[in-house]
Amino acid sequence: MLDIQAILTEMWNSTSIVILNVLKAILFFSIGYIISKLVAKGLEKTLQKLKIDQLGDKLNEIELVSKANADIKLSKVFSKAIYYFLLLFFMVAAAEILNMPVISDVFKGIFNFFPKALTALLIIILGLLFAEFMRKILETAMKSLGISSATLISNFIFYFLFVNIFIVALAQAEINTDFLSQNLSLIIGGLVAAFAIAYGLASKDVVANYVASFYATNHIEIGDRITVDEINGVVSNIDKATVEIQTESSKVLIPLSKFINQNIEIHR
């Protein structure tokens, strides 16, 4: 004969354990939620005092970011990341209290992935800043040499660097990038080769002027009277692309490239 009282007692004990565990989990998660909020708030204020948002302002100035209309505040980004990281920790602990291994394993997977994702995000941020730094240096250098496509070339270098850095970030997050990197290398290699050939043909005069500028600065001075290509006059100015000659009736601009393959007569 069944002992009804024993069965009810056992059911009550099981139910009370479940209720107690639920209450423990809720209490633990609530405390964890408050701790996560406080830590994130404190971290945000600390990062603001360290002026990390100035770095975010530099990111917002990058064309790739500004076109996305993203107002990046690094203090908020990192404080939110730490907030969700801590929250995940307390969710894992709460699931363990409730003895729910399936849910606990899911949270553990996300929790373990989080530091890798945060590192990947840091690589992307630093990579963007580095690519923009290199873009500005190359653009300034090429413009100083009189290269007309300085902006186009520097932008190409920027995206080339950023794409490679992005692949590195994905690899850091343990996302398989073999297929992407192999095919991307072929595409970029082909674009670089095509661009180099096309630009080399288009800019041969610029290169010739650049080489000839060394000759001009070493042998010709402002004030010299010279004859080049049957033009006789006084040198009034020399820049990176041309020599300005003042003749009796006009000013003549002669490309520096002519000084490589023409006989120059200097009258001193």
N, C-alpha and C positions, 0 to 999 in steps of 0.2 A: 504494500500500500504506500502511495506517495506521501511524503511528508511536506504538506503544503507550506507550513511555516518555514521549513528549511529552504525550500525553493524560493519563497519570497525574500527570505533573509539574504540568500545568495544573490538574487536579482538586485536587491537594494544595495548590497555591498559593491557589486559591479557598477551599478548606476552611479553610486556616490563617488567611486574612484574616477569614473569618466567625468562627472561634473567637477570634481576637485581638480582634475588635470586640465579641464577646459578653463576653469577659473585661474589656475596657475599660469596657463599659456597666455590668457588675456592680460593678466597682471604683468607678466614678464614682458610681453610685447608692448604694453602701454608704457612701461618704464623705459624700454628700449626706444620707443618712439620719441619720448621726451628727451632722452639722452642724445639721440641722433639729431634732433632739432637744435639743442643747445650747442653741441659740438660743431655742427654746420654753421650756425650763426656766429660762433666764436671764430671759426676758421675764416669766414667771409670778412669779418672786421679786421682780423690779423693781416689777411692778404691785401685788403684795401690800404692799411697803414704801410705795408711794404711797397705800395704803389704798383702792384702787379697789373692793375687795369690800364696803366700806360702802355704796357705791352699789347693789351687787347686793342687799344686805340690804333696801334701800328698795324695790327691785323685788319682792322676795319678799313684802313687806307688802301689795302691791297685790292686791286681791281676785281680779282676772282671773288673776294668776300663781299666787296661793296655792291657788286651786281646781284648778289644773293639777298641783298637787303637785310643782312644779319648784323645786329648790333651786339658784338661779343663783349661780355664782361667776364674776364677770366676769374675774378673772385667769386662770381656766382656759379660759373661752370664747375670749378673745382670743389666749392663748398657743397653744391648739389650732388656731385659725384660721391663725395665722402658721406653725405647724408643717406643716399640710397645704398651705399656699401654697408654702412652700419645697420640700416634697416633690414637688409638682407640677412645679416648676421643674426639679428634677433628673431627674424622669421624662421631661420633654420633651427634655432634653439627652441622656439615655440612648437614647431612641428615635431621635434624630438620629444618634447614633454607630452604631446598628444599621441605619441607612438604612431606616427603616420609616415612610415619610411618612404613611400612613393613621393609624397609631397616634399618631404625632407630632401630626397635625392635631387629633385628638380631644383629646389632652392640652392642646394650645395653646388650644383653644376653652374648656376648663374653666379653664385658667390665666388667660385674659383675662376670663372671667366672674367670677372669684373676688373681685377688688377691688370690683366692683359689688355683689356679694352681701354683702360685708363692710360696705360703706357703707350698704346697705339695712338690715342688722342694727343698725347704729349709730343710724340714723334711728328704727327701731322702739323701741330702748331709750330714747333721749332723748324720743321721743314719748310713751311710756308714763309716764315721769316727769313730763313736762309736763302730760299729761291728768290724772294723779292730783293734781298740784299745784293745777290749776284746779278740780278736783272739791272738794278740801278747802276752798279759799277760798270757792267759791260756797255750799257746804253751811253753812259757818260764818256767812257773811253772811246767808243766808236764814233760818237758825235764830234769829239775833239779831233778825230782823224779825218773828219769830213765824209764819213760813210752815210749815204742817204737813207739806207734801210736799217738804221741803228735800232729804232723802236721795234720793227718787225723781228729782227734777229734776237734782240734781248727778250722779247715776249716768248719767242719760240724756246729759248733756253730756259725761261722760267717754267713753262709748262712741261718741258722735258724733265727738269729736276723734280718738279712737284709730283709728276706721275710716278717716277721711280721711288720717291720718298713715300708715296701713298702705298705702293706695293710692299715696301719694307714694313710699313705700319700694319698692313693686313697680315703679313707673315708673322709679325710680333704677336698679333692676336690669334695666331695659329689657324689662320684661314688659308687654305691651299691656293697658292698663287702661281703654281708652275705653268699651267696652261696660259694664264693671262700674261705672265712675264715673258714667256717664250714668244708668243705671237706679237706682243707689244714691242719686243726688241726688234723683230723683223720689220714691223710697220715703221717704227721710229728710224731704224737704220736706212730703210728705203727713202723716207722723207728727207733725212739728213743728206743722203747722197744726191738726191734730185735737187734739193735746195742748194747744196754746195756747187753743183755743176752750173745750175741756172744763175746763181748769184755770182759765181766766178766769172762767167762770160759777161754778165751785165756790169760788173764792177771793175773790169780790167783797167779802165781809164783811171779810176780812183786809186787803185793800187799803184799804177804807173806814176800818178801825181805824187803819191806818198813817197815812193822811192826817189823820185826826182827832187823832192823837197830837200833831201839831204845834200844833193849836189848843189842846189841853188843857194842854200844857206852857207855852204862852205866856200863857194867861189864867187857869188854875186852879192853885192851889198847895195843898199838903198843909196842912190846918188851916182852909181856907176852908169856910164854910157855904154850901151851894148847894141849889137846888131844880131838879130835872130830872125830867120825866115824872111830876110830882106826888109825887116822893120828896124829902124834905127831910132833910138831915143834914150831917155834917162829913166832908170828904175826908180819909181816913186813909192812902190809898196810891194811886199812879198808876203803871201799867206800860204796856207797849206795846200791850195789848189792852183793858184795862179800867180803870175808876176805882172804887175801893172807898170806899163812903160808910157812915159809922157813924151810924145813926139811933138814936132813943131805945130801940128794942127789938131791933135786929139790925144786921148788916152786910149791905150790898147791893152787888153787883157790877154795874156798868152798862157795857155795851160802848161803846168810844170812838166807834163809828159813830153812836150816838145823839146825840153832841154836834154832829153836822153838820146834822141835820134836826130837832132839838128846840130849843125856847127854854130857855136856861139862865139861871137867876137866881142871882147871886152876892151873898151878904149879908156886907158888910164894914162 
